[in-house]
């Protein structure tokens, strides 16, 4: 049976039936040459497990329509509205404009509806934003041979897939170097469980950087809720350590704002006693918080534009894959406004 609110996917049905994902897809969709016994068994097991076909994947599998679909993936334990993060607003706005420039229109699946809800129209190709590990929507779109581009890799995916992303390893190292040049000697990483490639890449880069700089890694992961409350709780634990960090790098802006609230509540002065940086956009929220928080701009508008351009190339047969990297840039603000240290200035920029 389904476990609480966790959606049963096609992989779970395949594992329970002892067959491949392709066999399950063909059995449930009436395709392929399969023994009737196999079809019946797959249907029976799917019913027992509470499997429901992913309506988004099914409706994205239509014919030529001049429409492109975009869905924002979410782990089973996380729910947020697209408007909660400026990143998604910038990305989807730029993607919509890029699609119109090429003679297409973009159909958006609201992130707060989840992946199991239909968008109600057939599209020529799809973009999945931040696919989670083992993403059921990505799997079902690939099974249906739908042209697909992801923004962010699928963790553990085969090479040659079509995706657009930042170089998060280089971006993370640039933030850590920025903090070190301003005197940080113990930088903590505040992040989320590694279910998307962004989290995987940032944590890998952080650990490698710490090893190179003889710094013990200090990582705290939230409970998968991307809120100020989660950032406050995680930062409070860090700041209550016998030897607290003197810098925090948060992988989401709302976690960073929660960390800032925790520092203020404990009387820890930013930036005098604690440096704070985050990944975010050039947003007014980042500038107006008190003090304003240094950000690594991921340029989501460029990611949205490039994802649409790559998808259209795939749809129209000019490409069957490709990897596109969008550069990052540090936006220095008050939360790291300290003189560059003599020792720190010797580090690479």
N, C-alpha and C positions, 0 to 999 in steps of 0.2 A: 504494500500500500504506500501511497505518497506520504512522505515524512513531513507532517505539519504543513507549512506554507511552501516547502521546497517543491518546485515543479519537476515532475518525472519527465525526463527527456528520452530521445530515441536511443541514446547509448545505454541507458538503464534497461530498456526493453530488449535490446540486442544481447546484453550480458545475461539477462534472465532466461532468454530463449536459447542461448548458446549459438547465435548466428551473427552474421556481420550487420553493421549499420545499413549497408546497401540492401541486404535481404529484408530487413525490417521495413525500410522505406518502400521497396517494391511490393511487399506483402500488404502494407496498409494503404497504398495508393493504387493497387490493382495493376501494377506494371511487372515487366519481366516474365521469365518463364520459371515458375516455381511450382512444386507439387502442391496440390490443394491442401494436403495435410500440413505442410509448412505454413501456408497462409492462415489456416484455421488456428494453428498453435500460436502464431505471432499475435493474431487478433485476441485470442483468449488471454494471453499473458499481458498484453497491453491494457486490456480491460481490468484485469486483476490489479495491476500496478496503478491504475488511475491515470494512464497516459492520455493526454489530449493533444491532437496535432497542433503544431504552432501555426496559428492563423496568419501571423505576419509573414512567415516563410511561404505559406501556401498562396497568399495573395500577391506576394512579390514575384511569383513564378509565372506571370502572364506573358502575353506577346508584346510586340512593339506598340508603344503607346505615346512616345515622346515624354514619358514621365520617368523620373528617377526617385527611388525610395531612400530614406535615411532613417535609421533607428539607432537609438542610444542604448547600448547594452548596460545591464545592471546585474551585479551579483545577487543571489537569492535573498541575502540578508540586508540589502541596501535598497532604500527607496528614496528618490529625490525628484524634485521637479526641475525641468530644464532651466527654468528661471532662477534656480538656486545658485547657479554658477555662471558668471559672465563668460567663462570659457566657451560654454555650449552656445550661448547667444551669439558671440562673435563667429564661431565656426559655422553655425547653421545659416546665419545671415549672409556670410560670404559665399557659402555653398549655393544658396538660392540664387544669388546674383550671377555666379559663374555658370550655373545651369542655364539661366535665361540668355546669357551671352552666347551660348552655343546652341540655342534653339530648343532647349529642354525646360521642363518645370520640375521642381523638387517637391516631393510629398513627404512630410515629416510625421513620423510616429511619435506622439508625445511620450517623453520618458516616464512620466508618472502613471501611464497606463500599463507599463510592463510589456514584455516581449510576447505575451500570449494573445494580445488583442489585435484584431484585424485593422489594417489601414483602409480596407474597402475598395481598393483599385489595383489593377495590374500595372506593373512598371517594367521598364526595360533593363534595369540594373539597380544595384543596391549598395549603399554605404552603411557599414556598421561601425559606430563610434565606440572606442575603448572596449573591444570584445574581451569577455572574461575567458579564463582557461576552460576549455571544453565547451565553448559557447554553443548552446543548442540552436540558436538562430543561424549562426554561421554554418554549422554542420548541415542544417536542412536546406539552406540556400545553395550550398555546394552540391548537395545531393540532387537538387533540381536543375543543376547546371546554370544557375542564375549568374550573370556577370556581377562580380563582387569586388569591392575595395574596402579595406578596413583602415581606420585611422588608429594606429597602434597595431603591433603584430598580435597574432594569437599566440600565447605562450606555448612553446613546444611545437610550433607549426613547421611545416616543411619549407625549405627555401623556394623562391620563385613565385610566391604569392604576391598579389598586388596590395601594397599598403603605403600609407603616408604617415610620417611621424617626425618628431624631433629626435636629435641625437641626445638622448637623456643622460648618457654617460658623460659626454662633454659638458652638457649644461650643469649637471650636478657638480662636477669637478670645478667649474668656474665659480659657482656659489661658495663652495668650500674654500677655494683659494681667496675669494673676496673676504670671507669671514676671518681667515687666518691672517691676512695682511692687516686686519684691523685689531689684531691682538688675541683672537680666540685661541685657547689652548685645549679646550674640551668641547667639541661640537657634538650635540645630540641630533639624531635624525628622528623626526616625528612623522610616521607614515601609516599606511594601511596594509592589511594582509596582501601578499604577492599573488593576486589573481589576475592582474593585467600586466602587460609588458612594461608599462610605465613604472609601476612599483618595483618590478623585478630589476629593471635597468638602474633605477635610482639607488636601490639598496646595494647592488653589486658595485656600482661606482663609489659609493660611500665607503664600503668595506675596503676596497682596493686603495682608495685615497688615504684612509686611516692607517693602513699597513705601511704605505710609502712614507707617511709622516710620523711614524712611531706614536700614534694616538690610539688608545683603546676605543673600539667602537661602542657607542651607546645608542641603542635603537629602542624606541617605544612605538608600539603599534596600537592604533585605536581599535574599538570594537566594530569596525566597518561602518560606523556612522560618521558622515562627513559634515559635522556640525561644530559650532563654537563650543558647545558643551563637551563634546568628545575631546576637542583640543585643550579645553580648560582642565579636564580630568587628567589627561596624559601629561600636560606640562606641570601640573601640581605635583605629580609623583616625581617628575624629574627634579623639580626645584626643592623638594623635601629630602633629597638624598644628602648624606653626610658631606659629600663633595659634589655640589650641583654643577651642571654644565655652565659655561659662560657664553654659550651660543646655541641656538636651536634653528635647525632648518626644517621647515614644515612643507610637506608635499602638496598641500591644498591650502588655499587662502583662508577658508573658514577655520581650519585647524590652527593656523597662525594667529588669527584674531582671538581665538580661545586662549592660546598661549599668552598673548598680550594681556588678556584679562586676568589670567592666573598670576602673571608677574606683578601686575598692579595690586592685586589682592594681597600678595605677600610682601609688598613694599620693595620689590626688586626693580631697580631703575633700568629702563631701556633708553639708550644703549650703554649707559655707564657701567652697569653690572652684567647686563645680558644683551647680547646681539641677537637679532631675530631676522630671518629671511624666509621667503616662501616662493612657491611657483604660483603664478597668477597671470593676469592680463594687465594692461595699462588702464586700470579702472579707477573711478573716483573713490570707490570703497577702499582700495589700497592706499590712496593718497590721503584720505581724510581721517583714517583711524588715528588714535592718539598714542604714541607718535606714529607717523606713517611708516609702513613696513616695506623694506627692500624686497623687490620681486624679481624672479626670473621669468621674463616674458616668453611664453611658448608660441606666440604669434598664431593663435587659433584661426584667425581670418585666412592666413596663408594656407594652413592645413586644410580648411574647408574648400578653398579654391582649388588647390592642387588635387585633392581627392576627387572632386567632380571632373576635373580635366582628365585625370587618369581613368576614371570609370567610363567616361564617354569614349576614350580611345579603345578601351576593352570592348564596349558595346558595339562600336563601329568597326571592330576588327583590326585596328592598328596596333594593338598590344594585347598580350595575353597574361601579363604580369608586370612587375616592376616595383622598385623600392625608391621612395622619394623622401629625402630628409629636409626638414625645414629648420633653419638655424634659430638659436635662442639668443636672448640679450638680457643682461642684468640692468635693472632700473634701480639705482641707488636711492635710498630714502633715509629718513631720520633714524630708523631703527638700527642702522649700522654706521651712523655718522660719527666715526672716530678717526683720529689721525692714523695714517698708515704706519704700522710699527716698523722699526728698523729690522727686527728679525723677520717679520712677515714680508717685508719688501723683497726679501731674497727668494721667496717662493715664486713659482711660476704663476703667471697671470692667466 
